[in-house]
Amino acid sequence: MQHIAQILVNIGTRSINKAFSYIIPLHLDYIGIGWRVLVPFGNRKLEGFIISVTDEDNTDQADLKPILDILDNDQWFDEHMMETAKWISEYYLCNLVDAMRLFIPGKSGVKSVTTYRVADHINVDLVLASLELKSTEYCQVFMYINKYPSISSARLEKQFGSTLLKTVRYLMRKQIVIGEAVIKKTASHRYKNALRLAVTPETASTFLTSLTRKPAQARLLSYLMIHNQLAYEDFKNINMSHDAAQKLIQTGMAAIEKIQVVRDSYANICGAATQVTLTVEQQQALSQIVPKIQAKENHSFLLHGITGSGKTQVYIEA
């Protein structure tokens, strides 16, 4: 049996509103619903979202392509995010992939960058001799590409201008230069410095007995023994000393590490929304609208009212 993933390809085309089947390779057999993956799509490599996984007979999968790679170390869409995306899709009548794209920074988690490199086993002198009858730009472009393991098309265009494409295409036809699509993640991660415990708690406990006359170091080390790490930006909040941190680093008890900053959009949200007392007119409007919604009947309502009269609240309540 072969694991087959149904994948929504993150491509901004409304006409494509279906999932495509891809083989999950053996080395990626741990992935499942909610993972972001890299898949071949035509002659491109694109981001995709796994929405279901099935087990099927190997003999029926001859034409399917395998998933190329994963884009994250963990599942991106959890169960609640998947349900929310489905609800958005149904409520606002949009494609499911469009709803899922709302959870991706920049609408796409990857971008394709074209790079060029000189083909393997190329004899530079022979290439230059073969380009003698061409304009000097051909030799200049070739030598410039040859200086680097690979170079982006944007950097080449900046160096040689927009006429570069004709030259590069010629070098590629002659198999002198190879063009490759390199996939890069669009989202950049933020990091912050933190102090972490660099030894076992037992070793730290033994060392702590020698800090009787160094209360600042003792307090910081005791904190690390309990919490394992402390971000430098939080030192002031709990009255910790940077000098004490430096001393613990010098003794090998602590070390600096970079930790990723994970944005939590809901960190400062607490409690339920305030209950709004509706006016008589709002209640009258809702008394006509709500029964139609509950009966799942198609019906149009036009709300009349000046600015600030509460029309939006009627929509929210309905």
N, C-alpha and C positions, 0 to 999 in steps of 0.2 A: 504493500500500500504506500501511496505517496501523499504527503501533506500538501494541499492546494489552498492557496490564499486568494480570497476575493478582494481586490484592491481598487480603491478609487484613486485615479491618477490626478494629482494636483495640477491641472492645466486650466487656464482661464478661458475655456470654450463652453458656452452654455449648451451647445448641440450635443456634447458628450455627457450623457447622464446615465452611465452604467458602470458597473464594476468589471474589471478584467481579471482573468485567472492567471496566476503565476505559481510556479513550483517553489516551495520552501526548501532550500538546500539542506542537506543533513547537518552541516555545521551551524545552521540557524534554526534548528528544529525546536528551539525553546521559545521562539517568538509567537505571538498570537494577535488576537483582536486588540486594536488600539495602538499598534506599533507603527512608527513612520519608517518607511523603507525606500531604497533607491531601486528603481526598476527600469529596464529598457522599454522605450515606447517609440516605435518607429526607429528613426536613426538618432534618437536623443536618449538621454538618461534623466529621468524625472523623479520627483518625490511622489510617494503614494501612501495611502492610509489603508491598513488592513481592517476590513469590516466583518469578515467571517473566515473560518478555516474549516476545511472538510478533508476527509480521507478518501482517496479514490484509487482505482486500479491503475497501476503503472502503464498498462498497455493503451490506455485512453489518453495519455498525456504527451504524446510524441511531439505535438506542435506547440506546446507551452514553453515559455521561457522562464528561467529561474530568477528569483530575486537576487539583485547584485550585492546589496549590503544593507545594514541597518544604519539609521541616522542618529540614533540615541542609544545610550546604554540601558535604558529602561523603557517601559511602555509610556507613550506620550499621552494618549487619551485613556483616562480611567473610565469606569462604568458610568459615572455621573456625567462626565463630559460627553460621552457617546450618546447618552439619553437626551442630554440638552441639545446636542447637534441635531438629533432626529426630530425633536420637538420644534426647533427653529425651522427645519426643512419643511415640516408639515404645516406649521402655523403660517409661515410667510411664503409658502409655495415656491421655495427655491430648491436647487439641487442640493443633495446631501453634502457633496464635496465643497460647495460654496459655504455651507454652514460650518463644516469642519475647518475650513480655511480661516474662520474667525478666531480660532484658537492658536493660530500660527503667527508669530511676530513677522510683520512684513508680508503676510499673505503667502509666502513660500519659504520653506525652510532651507532650500538649496538654490544655487544658481550655477549655471554651466559657464566656464571660462575657457576660451580656446587658447591653447598654447602651442608653440612650435619648437622643434628641436631638429638638429642635424641627424640624419639616419645613421645607424650603426655601420661601422667599417667603411666610412667614407674617407677617400683620399683627398685631402684638401687641395693639393697641387693639381690633381687631375680635374677636380671640379672647377677650379679657377681657370684652367686652360680651356675647358669646355664652354666657359662663359665669356671668353674673350670677344666673341662676335656680338655679344649683347651689350646693352648700355652699362655704364659703370655702376648703376644702381643695383644690378643683379649681384655683382661681386660684393658690393657694400652690405647688402641685406644678408647674403650668405655668411660673410665674415662676422657680422654682428650677431646673428643667431648662433654661430659656432662658438662664441665667447661664453655662452651660458648653457647649463644642462637643459634648461627649457626657458622660454620667455613668452609672456602673454602677448596676445594680439594688440591689446591696448597700448602696451609699452612700445611695440614695434611701430604702431601708427603714430605715436607721439614723436618718435625719432625720425620717421621717413615720410609722414604725411599720408593722406587718403589714397594716393596712387599706389600704395604698397601692395594692395590686394592682387593686382595683376602679376607682380613679381613673385609673390609667395605662391600663387597658384601654379606658375610655371615651374618653380623649384619643387613643388609637390608632385606635379605630373612627371617630372624627371626622377622622382624618388630620391631627391637630394635632401629634402626637408619633409618631416612628418608632422602633421597637425593632429592634436589630441584634445578631446574635451575633458577638462578637469572639473570635478564637482566640488563646490565649496559651500559650507553652511553660511547662510546670510546672517543668522543671529550671533552676536558677539556676547561673550559672557563677562560679567564684571566680577572682580576678585577683591578681597580685602585681606590684610595681614592679621594673623592671629598667633597667639602664643599657645603652644601645646606642651603637654607633659612628654618628655623625651625618654623617660625611664619607666620601669614598672612601679606600681603603687608601693610595693614592698621596699624597693630601693629609695624611693622618695621619702617614705616614712622614716627610714633609718637616717637619711640626710637631714630630715627635719629636726632631729634632736640636736644637731650642731648649730641651729639657727636661733638659739635662745636669746642672743644679743642682737639679732637682726630681725626685728618684728615685721618689717615691710616684706622681706623675702619670705619669711615664714608664713605670713598671711596669704601671699600670692601662691606659694607652693601648695598650701593647704587647699586653696580654691581649685587649683589645677588637679589635685588628687581626687577631688569630688566631681568636677565638671569636665576634666580632661583638656579643655581649651578655653581661651578667652580672647575675643577680638580686641585689637588695640583701640578701636574706636569706643569700646565700652569701659576702658580703664578708668576714665574720669567719673563715670556714673557710679562705680562702686569703690571709688577712692583707692585705686591701685597705683603703684609707682612704676614708671617706666624705667627708672634706675634699678629697681629691684628685679625687673624683668631681664635687664641686661646682665645683671650679676648671675641670675639663674641660668641664662644661656651660656655664660662663660664657664660655669661649673658643670655644664652638660645635663643639668636637670630639666631644662626646657629648650625648645627650639621654635623658630619662626616657620610658619607655613601659610600658604595662600589658600583661602577657602572661597568657594564660589558664592556670590551673592544671589540668592534666589528671591525674586520678587513675589510678594504675596499681596495680590490686589485686594484681598478681603481682610487684611490684618487689623484695620482700624474700624471695621464694621461690626457693630454689636447690637443686640436687641432687635425687636420687631419694629416694623413701621408704625408710626403714630396713627391711631384710628381717626379717620376724618368723619366729622358729623355732616351728613348731607343735608342740603336745603330741601324744601318741599318740592321745588321744581325738579331738582336732580332725582329725587325719589320717584316722582311721577314719570320721568323719562325712563328710568331703569325698570319701572313696573311694566313697561311695554316692551323693552328690549330683552330683558333677561329671560322671560318665558320662551321667546323665539329661539334664543341660543340654547336653552335647555332642551327644547324640542328638536334641535338641529334643523331648523327650517331656514331656508334662504330668504332673507328679508332685508330691505334697505331702510335705514333711518337717517334723517337729516337733523342735526342738532342746531337750533337757532339760539343765538345769544351774543351779547356784546363781549369784548375782551375782558377776561377776568370773571366771567359769570359762572364758570365751573364746568364747561363742556369737556375739558380734558379729564377731569375727575370722573365724569360719567363713563368715558371710554375706559379708564383704568378699572373702575368697579365692574363694568360689564365683562 
